[in-house]
Amino acid sequence: MNRSSSLLFAFAVATLFIGCQQKSEEQAKPTSAQSTAVAVTSRVALEITKALAGSHFDVQKVVPDSTVSRLWTPESKDIKAIQKSGLILLQGAGYDPWKDRASLPGSRVTDVSKGIYEDFIRIPDAVSHQHGPEGKHSHPGTVWATWLNPELVLPQISVIEAALAKKNPDTANEI
Protein backbone atom coordinates (compact mmCIF):
# COMPACT_ATOMS: atom_id res chain seq x y z
CA MET A 1 0.00 0.00 0.00
CA ASN A 2 1.41 3.42 -0.89
CA ARG A 3 1.35 6.38 1.48
CA SER A 4 -1.74 8.07 0.01
CA SER A 5 -3.71 4.80 0.17
CA SER A 6 -2.63 4.33 3.77
CA LEU A 7 -3.74 7.86 4.67
CA LEU A 8 -7.04 7.38 2.89
CA PHE A 9 -7.60 4.09 4.73
CA ALA A 10 -6.72 5.70 8.10
CA PHE A 11 -9.09 8.60 7.36
CA ALA A 12 -11.92 6.19 6.49
CA VAL A 13 -11.39 4.18 9.71
CA ALA A 14 -11.24 7.35 11.82
CA THR A 15 -14.40 8.73 10.18
CA LEU A 16 -16.20 5.47 10.76
CA PHE A 17 -15.08 5.38 14.41
CA ILE A 18 -16.08 8.99 15.06
CA GLY A 19 -19.42 8.48 13.30
CA CYS A 20 -20.19 5.40 15.39
CA GLN A 21 -19.14 7.17 18.57
CA GLN A 22 -21.38 10.16 17.82
CA LYS A 23 -24.29 7.86 17.04
CA SER A 24 -23.97 6.01 20.35
CA GLU A 25 -23.73 9.31 22.24
CA GLU A 26 -26.85 10.54 20.46
CA GLN A 27 -28.66 7.34 21.39
CA ALA A 28 -27.69 7.77 25.04
CA LYS A 29 -29.26 11.24 25.18
CA PRO A 30 -33.04 11.22 25.51
CA THR A 31 -34.77 12.60 22.46
CA SER A 32 -37.08 15.57 22.76
CA ALA A 33 -40.05 13.21 22.49
CA GLN A 34 -38.69 11.03 25.29
CA SER A 35 -37.97 13.96 27.59
CA THR A 36 -41.51 15.31 27.18
CA ALA A 37 -43.23 11.92 27.44
CA VAL A 38 -44.93 11.40 30.81
CA ALA A 39 -46.25 8.00 31.85
CA VAL A 40 -49.07 7.84 34.42
CA THR A 41 -50.91 4.82 35.80
CA SER A 42 -54.40 6.07 36.63
CA ARG A 43 -57.18 8.09 35.01
CA VAL A 44 -57.06 10.60 37.89
CA ALA A 45 -53.32 11.14 37.43
CA LEU A 46 -53.83 11.42 33.67
CA GLU A 47 -56.38 14.21 33.98
CA ILE A 48 -54.43 16.11 36.65
CA THR A 49 -51.14 15.83 34.77
CA LYS A 50 -52.68 16.85 31.44
CA ALA A 51 -54.28 19.90 33.07
CA LEU A 52 -50.96 20.95 34.60
CA ALA A 53 -48.74 20.08 31.64
CA GLY A 54 -50.74 21.76 28.92
CA SER A 55 -49.08 21.29 25.55
CA HIS A 56 -45.56 21.06 27.00
CA PHE A 57 -45.68 17.31 27.68
CA ASP A 58 -47.12 14.22 26.02
CA VAL A 59 -49.00 12.59 28.91
CA GLN A 60 -50.05 8.96 28.44
CA LYS A 61 -51.86 6.52 30.71
CA VAL A 62 -49.85 3.31 30.38
CA VAL A 63 -52.30 0.99 32.11
CA PRO A 64 -55.12 -0.22 29.83
CA ASP A 65 -58.58 1.20 30.55
CA SER A 66 -59.86 -2.34 31.06
CA THR A 67 -57.95 -2.70 34.36
CA VAL A 68 -56.34 -0.75 37.20
CA SER A 69 -52.64 -0.55 37.92
CA ARG A 70 -53.13 -2.50 41.15
CA LEU A 71 -54.26 -5.56 39.13
CA TRP A 72 -52.18 -5.01 35.98
CA THR A 73 -49.42 -7.33 34.84
CA PRO A 74 -47.47 -5.42 32.20
CA GLU A 75 -45.82 -7.26 29.33
CA SER A 76 -42.21 -6.56 28.37
CA LYS A 77 -43.37 -4.22 25.57
CA ASP A 78 -45.30 -2.20 28.19
CA ILE A 79 -42.25 -1.91 30.44
CA LYS A 80 -40.07 -0.87 27.49
CA ALA A 81 -42.56 1.87 26.60
CA ILE A 82 -42.62 3.11 30.20
CA GLN A 83 -38.81 3.04 30.41
CA LYS A 84 -38.63 5.40 27.41
CA SER A 85 -40.72 8.07 29.17
CA GLY A 86 -38.95 11.18 30.35
CA LEU A 87 -41.04 11.15 33.54
CA ILE A 88 -42.89 8.27 35.21
CA LEU A 89 -45.53 9.22 37.78
CA LEU A 90 -46.53 6.37 40.11
CA GLN A 91 -49.38 6.62 42.62
CA GLY A 92 -47.66 4.95 45.56
CA ALA A 93 -49.52 3.29 48.45
CA GLY A 94 -49.21 -0.08 46.74
CA TYR A 95 -51.30 1.01 43.73
CA ASP A 96 -48.51 0.02 41.31
CA PRO A 97 -47.18 -3.31 42.68
CA TRP A 98 -45.81 -4.35 39.27
CA LYS A 99 -43.13 -1.65 39.58
CA ASP A 100 -41.24 -3.87 42.03
CA ARG A 101 -40.75 -6.43 39.26
CA ALA A 102 -39.78 -3.91 36.57
CA SER A 103 -36.50 -2.14 35.97
CA LEU A 104 -37.50 1.51 35.87
CA PRO A 105 -35.02 4.41 35.60
CA GLY A 106 -35.10 5.74 39.17
CA SER A 107 -34.07 9.25 38.14
CA ARG A 108 -37.28 9.55 36.11
CA VAL A 109 -39.71 7.95 38.58
CA THR A 110 -41.76 10.11 40.95
CA ASP A 111 -44.02 8.68 43.66
CA VAL A 112 -46.80 11.26 43.77
CA SER A 113 -47.83 10.09 47.25
CA LYS A 114 -44.50 10.90 48.86
CA GLY A 115 -45.04 12.96 51.94
CA ILE A 116 -48.57 11.74 52.65
CA TYR A 117 -48.01 8.09 53.62
CA GLU A 118 -48.77 8.88 57.24
CA ASP A 119 -52.33 9.75 56.17
CA PHE A 120 -53.03 6.37 54.57
CA ILE A 121 -55.15 3.71 56.21
CA ARG A 122 -52.88 0.92 57.44
CA ILE A 123 -53.64 -2.80 57.35
CA PRO A 124 -51.44 -4.40 60.00
CA ASP A 125 -52.94 -7.92 59.87
CA ALA A 126 -54.52 -8.48 56.48
CA VAL A 127 -57.01 -11.30 56.15
CA SER A 128 -56.58 -13.78 53.30
CA HIS A 129 -59.48 -13.79 50.90
CA GLN A 130 -60.39 -14.66 47.32
CA HIS A 131 -62.13 -12.60 44.61
CA GLY A 132 -62.26 -15.23 41.90
CA PRO A 133 -60.31 -18.07 40.33
CA GLU A 134 -56.89 -16.40 40.91
CA GLY A 135 -56.63 -17.87 44.41
CA LYS A 136 -56.37 -16.48 47.92
CA HIS A 137 -54.39 -13.38 48.69
CA SER A 138 -54.20 -10.54 51.22
CA HIS A 139 -53.50 -6.81 51.08
CA PRO A 140 -51.09 -5.91 53.89
CA GLY A 141 -49.56 -2.46 54.13
CA THR A 142 -51.85 0.40 53.17
CA VAL A 143 -55.28 0.62 51.61
CA TRP A 144 -54.13 1.39 48.07
CA ALA A 145 -57.24 3.40 47.15
CA THR A 146 -56.85 6.00 49.93
CA TRP A 147 -54.80 8.18 47.59
CA LEU A 148 -58.13 8.98 45.91
CA ASN A 149 -59.28 10.91 48.99
CA PRO A 150 -59.78 14.49 47.70
CA GLU A 151 -57.84 15.91 50.65
CA LEU A 152 -54.90 13.68 49.74
CA VAL A 153 -55.04 14.54 46.04
CA LEU A 154 -54.10 18.20 46.70
CA PRO A 155 -50.56 17.43 47.93
CA GLN A 156 -50.18 14.98 45.04
CA ILE A 157 -50.98 17.78 42.61
CA SER A 158 -48.09 19.74 44.11
CA VAL A 159 -45.74 16.77 43.64
CA ILE A 160 -46.82 16.37 40.00
CA GLU A 161 -46.41 20.10 39.41
CA ALA A 162 -42.89 20.06 40.90
CA ALA A 163 -41.89 16.99 38.87
CA LEU A 164 -43.06 18.59 35.62
CA ALA A 165 -41.32 21.88 36.43
CA LYS A 166 -38.10 20.04 37.28
CA LYS A 167 -38.29 18.11 34.00
CA ASN A 168 -38.80 21.27 31.95
CA PRO A 169 -37.82 24.37 33.98
CA ASP A 170 -38.59 26.68 31.04
CA THR A 171 -42.30 25.94 31.47
CA ALA A 172 -42.45 26.13 35.29
CA ASN A 173 -44.42 29.38 35.28
CA GLU A 174 -47.02 27.95 32.92
CA ILE A 175 -47.49 24.67 34.78
Residue pairs with C-beta under 8 A, 6 or more apart in sequence:
1 9
30 86
33 58
34 84
34 85
34 86
35 86
35 167
35 168
36 56
36 57
36 58
36 86
36 168
37 57
37 58
37 60
37 84
37 85
37 86
37 87
38 49
38 53
38 57
38 58
38 59
38 60
38 85
38 86
38 87
38 88
38 89
38 164
38 167
39 60
39 62
39 81
39 82
39 85
39 87
39 88
39 89
40 46
40 49
40 59
40 60
40 61
40 62
40 89
41 61
41 62
41 63
41 69
41 89
41 90
41 91
41 95
41 96
42 61
42 63
42 68
42 69
42 91
42 95
43 61
43 65
44 148
44 153
45 61
45 89
45 91
45 112
45 160
46 59
46 60
46 61
48 153
48 156
48 157
48 160
49 57
49 59
49 89
49 160
49 164
50 59
52 157
52 160
52 161
52 164
52 175
53 59
53 164
53 175
54 171
54 174
54 175
56 164
56 168
56 171
56 174
56 175
57 87
57 164
57 167
57 168
60 85
62 74
62 78
62 81
62 82
63 69
63 72
64 72
68 95
69 91
69 95
69 96
69 98
70 94
70 95
70 96
70 97
70 144
72 98
73 98
74 82
74 98
74 102
79 102
79 103
79 104
82 88
82 102
82 104
83 103
83 104
83 105
85 108
86 108
86 167
87 108
87 110
87 163
87 164
87 167
88 104
88 105
88 108
88 109
88 110
89 110
89 112
89 160
89 163
90 96
90 99
90 109
90 110
90 111
90 112
91 111
91 112
91 113
91 144
91 147
92 111
92 112
92 113
92 114
92 117
92 147
93 113
93 117
93 120
93 141
93 142
93 143
93 144
93 146
93 147
94 139
94 141
94 142
94 144
95 144
95 145
95 147
99 109
110 159
110 160
110 163
111 159
112 147
112 156
112 159
112 160
112 163
113 120
113 147
113 152
113 156
113 159
114 159
115 155
115 159
116 147
116 152
116 155
116 156
117 142
119 146
119 149
119 152
120 142
120 143
120 146
120 147
121 142
121 143
121 146
122 141
122 142
122 143
123 139
123 140
123 141
123 142
123 143
124 140
125 140
126 138
126 139
126 140
126 141
127 138
128 136
128 137
128 138
129 136
129 137
129 138
130 136
130 137
146 152
147 153
147 156
161 175
164 171
164 175
165 171
165 172
165 175
